[in-house]
Amino acid sequence: METFAPLSPAMLEDPYSVYRKLQSDDPVHWHEQLQAWIVTRHADCMRVLEDPATFVNDYRVVGDHVPEDILGLQTLDAPEHGQVRDVLLRAIRQVDLPGWVAQCRANAGELLEKLGIANFDFVTEFNDPLTTASMCLFFGVKDLGDKPTYWAAVRALVLGMDSGLEPSRAQPRTDARIHVSQMLEPWIRQPSSPGALRLLELPADEALRRYVFNSVRMVFFAGIMSPGSTLSCVMRALVERGLLDQDQPLTIDNKVYNELVRHSGAVQVDARACAHDTTIGSQRIRAGDQVLIVPAAANRDPAVFSTPEDLVLDRSPNPHIGFGRGAHSCVGAQLAMALHVAILQELTARYRIRLVGEPVPRPTGTLRGFDQILLAAHPRKP
C-alpha cells in the first residue's frame, strides 16, 4: 500500500507524519500511480534543485509533448529560461513596490472594516479577494470578467495540479488555462495602470516573445494561487497557537515569515524530469524518470533543522526551500514576503484574532491550502 497519498483525508489533515516516515524509511520512494520518484530529504531535494542540467523543467528534453501555451518561466530551461527571467525581472524592478505594498496593506484594513468584528471566513472573505486585488494592482488588470467564472477557473487550475492523482481534473485545468489566457491577454500587453508591471525591451525572437507573454500569465496566476495558499497556511499556524490573540501584537518580520513558510508553507511538491542516468542518495534514477521533490518534507528534515516540528519564530539559520533554490527559484518570493509581512502586521496591530472553527483543508496535495478558516477579530484597545 502506498503511504504517499496526498489526496487522502489523512494526508489532507496532516501530511507531515507521512513525510517523516518516508524520510526515515524510504527517502527516495517510487510511487506507482504517479510513475515518479518521491524525494523527501533536504540534501536530496537540494541536489535536484541545484542541478538543472540533470533535472529539467522542460519535459521536451525527455521526449514529452509540452503545449505551446505553457512554455514559459516555469517550463523552460537554459538558455531560454534565463532570457525570459531577465525580461520579467527588469519589468518587476520598474514597479513601485513600496507603493504597491502600502496600497495592499490599506486594502486589507478597509476589507477588515467592511467585515466588522463578527466571525468571518479568512479564506473566502479576506484572503482570496485581497490576493486577487494585489495581483490585479501589480499587473494593471481592471476587469476579470464574470467573477464566478473567474473563481471557478482559479480553483480548476489549483485542483488540476493534482491531475496525476485524480485524472478527472486534467481537462478542467486545460479549459481554465485557455479561459484565463484569453481574459488576461489584453491586460498583459497593455496594462491599465501607469504604476503596474510593463514589459520592457521585449526579445526580437518571436518564440521568446511568446514565452515572455506566457510567463506573465503564469506569474499572474502563480501570484494568486501560491501566495494566497501560503497566507492561509501560515495564518492557520498562527491562530492555532493563539499567537494573534495576545495582549501585545505579534511582531512579524522577514525572519518570522521565513519560519512560517518553513514550518507551514503551501508548496508541497515540485516536479522535474531526469535528463540522463544518475543517482539520488543511493537510488539509481534513469533518464526519462520523473522526480517529485517535497519541499514541505525537506523543510522539516531533522538532519538540517533542530526541533523541526516546532514553530521557532526566531530560527536562524533557516535554509528552507519553500521558495525553491537555484535557477528556478521563485521569481516573486520577495514580493510575497513584503506583501504578507505587511498584511500580517496590519492584522495583528489592529486586532486580536482567534480561531473559532476547525479549518477545512482544500482537497489539494501539490499546493496545500484551505477552503475555510473561521476567525473572530476584535479591535485592540487604543
Steps between C-alpha positions, in 0.01 A plus 500: 500500500627846411572718800519813284134576420472881505126512426406259776312650797789410731763681292276799432471538876867432578750421223802539727474165678523329159797716403681403820448132432624528142807699610584231752411183309490573128643845418502441122167324463354360177133590461325260266194710415700815427783304337740727682764509771395681819799676659464624858842565655639853495838403353339297221253776416787747482685260271206512258444876522865591450562274199275636223704325231402160642157578645314705242179703499463477122352155450563521125856401588376151591266472203172621654259726315466842664219730375628825354287712733674370814857551380632772726681578821382186680556256214815617319866442577819680397555697291138602433407494868770751590404730216132498597581542870719803426215672311260440788746612768569824312127564483450421870776741598310784331192452719458726802520214751474710820195673357349166398553349845357811670188490282452128566536557875243779483269269304536240774397752765200615298392142438512421872296810582232388254494153654459647848595309813262210456625156409623478143661253264860606453529310171200611296418834664851638549790307348358414157370849412807672646749275317317542170481877543873514576589320176254708296662814641850370428420401142258781416201269448165673557250251364499128581177441316221302659609450863345152557664376178832650608493337843398166349797525263742577784375200695526275196860610450588422861319166509650409164848499648404161643370351174763226524316373806152595379492486115150651481655834597718523189246625245344764728852630561566524126168677442573742784846579362351587161233717661738701714750537217235663282381717788847627593648549153391865447604603852839334473577678174371838618459540879242759602690645795810719446662349811443139399746249357595579141712284276816678389742414220310199371715244314508527124465124466134412448515181709663680793238776484229235523678338796512838675126557458431143616718566801317817600177302501669228707636751750161672529322181596790360700486830688140427590513126562831454680516810726128472572542138603809587703322780687219262597750238617705741711188662643379159611836435667481833684139482621516135605777599739316810621786723384267773369282505811751636750505825696784636288496481119732239358798654322516350153811561295687315227659257745161407647347470154778269380440274797128493429575398140746235615255355751170541315568605143249415229735353238513128566634356173712619208564290189802437281591252225831318510698571182758224539581210730612609845450428868316669785634375829558131431213469251567466129287741293461431128480750216136589442393432861292764673628627833267670748679686777299581812615838640252473788675181609852637445410803710441275801804278449655439845842468335482873420253656746502456875154431645363507145136450605506809721423850378811693615435858397860616548655196329842576353645380274198387305600338166145406402409439137144627515579735211720252316870539430723539200405611152128438551464666840176694537521828309240654730636386837599847617168643381306239695708557811463878489126472441429239765713660770312827444157333503571289808638806679182690410285220641686449827553873563129580477328183619517208736418202281396153610390180334130417544460188287693202371685597179379317189787379277474555127515165315844567351834335557744689277405842634362471852219736592171540682142546390400655832666649809243658730637785712381765739677839497465743790647852478787570734446766761672830419 
